[in-house]
Amino acid sequence: MTQISFIKKLICIAFTLSSPLAPAALPEQHPVPGGIAVIDLGDSEQPAPRVFLGKQRLAVVAEGGRWHVLVGIPLDTPPGTQAIRVETGSGEAQREFTVAPWTYGEQRLRLRNRRQVEPTPEYLRRIEREQAHTAAIKATFSTAAPDSGFARPSQGRLSSRFGLRRFFNGQERLPHSGLDFAAPAGSPVLAPAAGSVVDSGNYFFNGNTIFLDHGQGLISAYMHLSRIDVVVGQRVERGQRLGAVGASGRATGPHLHWTVILNATPVDPLLFLERR
């Protein structure tokens, strides 16, 4: 798929986001930095293989009578060949896939609270603790088979895309790690698929946040909430209310920031909302 054709597809998805989305058994294949490689591993009548990217275990799902591995590709991955390790009952093998180049746009935001751009030493210590905590959450790998076909978590307007280079008050910060949905404060935030609440709380940048574990390293996060309506350890089903849209943390107005994490790396959530 060319970059132009993929952009056209994303535009089409954006226009249809106001309509219900049919669950997808597999996310859209888009092997670029921040995207997903979907690799066929063979007949699903055989036992599920164990697959690794480096030391990180990968999600393996059955679809159409075949096993498929889902590989989340970090945003800083250079174009070229990447290798995964596949373990089966008969031994170990290496499979390769190619990461294509991709360019994301820019977004420039103005924040009144300078401490959200230039934190004090005290806030920096808090941010470091929170980063270590969330890194552990992102690396979670539970054995349950993931439901990788997501519904949208908010009926708000899609206002900011994944991967944008972000500048706050003229200073470049980390790229945008998810999708933003602009919606009135208090609007419901819904679970896009079944999962378990593995963390919730207030973070310096993310504000009131919920993390869901969908299984096998597929994690989703909901940020800047005005309220949290679930508790850690709770099992939720698709469409269940998680909380409400807000503007807590580093936000310029009420919206939901939705992040999807696959094998410990944020990937483009739009790839999980592809129509089938």
DOGU-823471 format. One record per residue (C-alpha): x negated, y, z. Coordinates in steps of 0.02 Angstrom, whole numbers. Each point is the difference from the previous one (the first is absolute). Last residue first. Example, Ala and Ser with C-alpha at 12.3 -4.5 7.8 and 13.67 -1.06 7.14 Angstrom:
<rs>
[[-684 -53 357]]
[[69 -172 33]]
</rs>
This chain:
<rs>
[[719 -272 372]]
[[-18 179 61]]
[[-167 54 75]]
[[12 60 180]]
[[-154 -93 63]]
[[-114 88 -126]]
[[72 165 58]]
[[-84 -30 169]]
[[-172 38 -75]]
[[-128 -91 107]]
[[-74 32 172]]
[[-137 -126 46]]
[[-5 -130 140]]
[[43 -148 -112]]
[[155 92 -64]]
[[60 160 83]]
[[157 96 -49]]
[[16 179 62]]
[[160 101 11]]
[[-5 184 48]]
[[177 54 40]]
[[40 185 -11]]
[[45 153 102]]
[[-119 146 -31]]
[[-184 47 -17]]
[[-58 -154 93]]
[[-151 -47 104]]
[[83 -84 150]]
[[189 3 20]]
[[109 63 -143]]
[[150 -116 10]]
[[94 -140 -86]]
[[89 -121 116]]
[[-32 -172 73]]
[[-11 -183 -47]]
[[175 -32 -66]]
[[25 -173 -72]]
[[8 -10 -190]]
[[-104 -158 -14]]
[[-9 -88 168]]
[[-92 45 159]]
[[-89 -107 131]]
[[-48 95 157]]
[[-173 -26 74]]
[[-33 185 23]]
[[162 96 20]]
[[123 75 -124]]
[[96 164 -13]]
[[-144 124 -18]]
[[44 185 -14]]
[[-51 156 -96]]
[[-113 -103 -113]]
[[-160 69 -77]]
[[-52 -176 -57]]
[[68 -168 -56]]
[[-126 -142 -26]]
[[3 -162 -99]]
[[-109 -154 20]]
[[-30 -146 -120]]
[[-147 -95 76]]
[[78 -172 -10]]
[[171 48 68]]
[[122 147 -1]]
[[-82 89 148]]
[[85 166 34]]
[[-88 156 68]]
[[99 146 72]]
[[-60 179 21]]
[[43 160 93]]
[[-131 125 -58]]
[[-117 -57 -137]]
[[-141 124 29]]
[[-16 -6 190]]
[[92 -164 25]]
[[159 -34 100]]
[[57 -178 26]]
[[51 -163 -80]]
[[-88 -164 -31]]
[[28 -179 -60]]
[[185 13 -43]]
[[42 -163 -89]]
[[56 -19 -179]]
[[145 -17 -122]]
[[-2 118 -148]]
[[15 185 -40]]
[[39 41 183]]
[[105 158 6]]
[[-37 181 46]]
[[160 97 35]]
[[12 189 -23]]
[[-31 95 162]]
[[-97 140 -82]]
[[60 25 -178]]
[[-92 -97 -136]]
[[-160 15 -101]]
[[-69 -174 -37]]
[[-189 -11 1]]
[[-92 -149 -73]]
[[-160 -75 68]]
[[-184 23 41]]
[[-26 176 -67]]
[[-186 21 -27]]
[[-110 45 150]]
[[-38 184 29]]
[[-57 143 -110]]
[[3 172 79]]
[[96 142 -85]]
[[127 21 141]]
[[30 -188 -11]]
[[-61 -76 -163]]
[[59 -173 -50]]
[[-58 -111 -143]]
[[159 -90 -48]]
[[-4 -189 20]]
[[185 -34 30]]
[[134 121 -57]]
[[83 149 81]]
[[181 61 0]]
[[106 -154 -34]]
[[172 69 48]]
[[77 -74 156]]
[[102 -160 4]]
[[-127 -79 116]]
[[-80 -171 26]]
[[12 -54 -183]]
[[30 -186 -25]]
[[-152 -114 -1]]
[[-37 -165 -84]]
[[-156 -69 85]]
[[90 -107 130]]
[[-154 -73 80]]
[[-25 -185 44]]
[[-38 -8 187]]
[[-182 -32 43]]
[[-38 165 85]]
[[-151 102 -54]]
[[-29 166 87]]
[[-143 103 -76]]
[[111 155 -14]]
[[41 -10 186]]
[[-186 -7 46]]
[[-35 151 -110]]
[[146 88 86]]
[[-84 -14 170]]
[[-171 54 -63]]
[[78 151 -87]]
[[99 44 157]]
[[-155 0 108]]
[[-94 108 -127]]
[[147 121 -10]]
[[4 19 189]]
[[-186 38 4]]
[[26 127 -139]]
[[141 80 100]]
[[-119 32 145]]
[[-135 65 -118]]
[[129 123 -73]]
[[87 -44 -163]]
[[-33 101 -160]]
[[146 -36 -118]]
[[139 -45 123]]
[[-83 121 122]]
[[33 139 -127]]
[[188 -11 32]]
[[74 107 -139]]
[[-33 -133 -131]]
[[-16 37 -187]]
[[1 -146 -121]]
[[-91 -36 -163]]
[[35 -162 -95]]
[[-112 -76 -133]]
[[24 -132 -134]]
[[-58 -180 -7]]
[[-120 -75 -128]]
[[-14 -185 -39]]
[[-139 -115 -60]]
[[42 -185 -23]]
[[-41 -133 130]]
[[-35 -168 -80]]
[[39 -168 80]]
[[-109 -146 51]]
[[34 -169 79]]
[[-124 -96 106]]
[[25 -181 52]]
[[5 -103 159]]
[[42 -182 25]]
[[130 -134 -32]]
[[117 48 140]]
[[0 178 -64]]
[[-103 156 37]]
[[-1 146 -122]]
[[-133 136 16]]
[[34 166 -85]]
[[-113 94 -121]]
[[1 177 -69]]
[[-52 55 -175]]
[[-10 181 -51]]
[[67 171 46]]
[[-62 64 169]]
[[106 -35 155]]
[[24 159 104]]
[[191 -12 -1]]
[[-5 -176 71]]
[[79 -138 -107]]
[[139 -102 82]]
[[-9 -178 -65]]
[[160 -103 -8]]
[[-30 -186 -30]]
[[127 -96 -103]]
[[55 -181 21]]
[[112 -63 -140]]
[[174 -74 -13]]
[[74 164 -57]]
[[-64 92 152]]
[[-95 -64 152]]
[[-101 124 104]]
[[-182 10 56]]
[[-53 151 102]]
[[-187 27 18]]
[[-127 -36 138]]
[[-132 133 30]]
[[-178 -66 15]]
[[-50 49 -177]]
[[164 -8 -94]]
[[67 -166 62]]
[[124 -132 -58]]
[[72 -151 90]]
[[93 -116 -119]]
[[183 -49 22]]
[[26 -187 -9]]
[[44 -63 -175]]
[[180 11 -60]]
[[-40 185 -25]]
[[-91 -40 -163]]
[[-147 115 -35]]
[[-96 150 66]]
[[76 140 -104]]
[[-80 169 45]]
[[93 160 43]]
[[-123 145 11]]
[[68 151 94]]
[[-31 186 -9]]
[[-95 130 102]]
[[-149 -12 -116]]
[[68 -85 -157]]
[[71 -174 -29]]
[[185 41 -31]]
[[110 -156 15]]
[[171 50 65]]
[[46 -78 166]]
[[67 -177 2]]
[[171 -68 50]]
[[82 166 -39]]
[[155 54 95]]
[[125 95 -108]]
[[-7 187 29]]
[[151 101 52]]
[[13 165 -96]]
[[-80 167 49]]
[[-169 -74 -45]]
[[53 -9 -182]]
[[-81 163 -56]]
[[-161 -42 93]]
[[-6 -173 -78]]
[[9 75 -175]]
[[-140 122 42]]
[[-103 -146 66]]
[[27 -94 -163]]
[[-54 151 -103]]
[[-157 13 107]]
[[-35 -185 -34]]
[[18 28 -188]]
[[-124 145 6]]
[[-127 -96 106]]
[[5 -146 -122]]
[[70 -170 48]]
</rs>
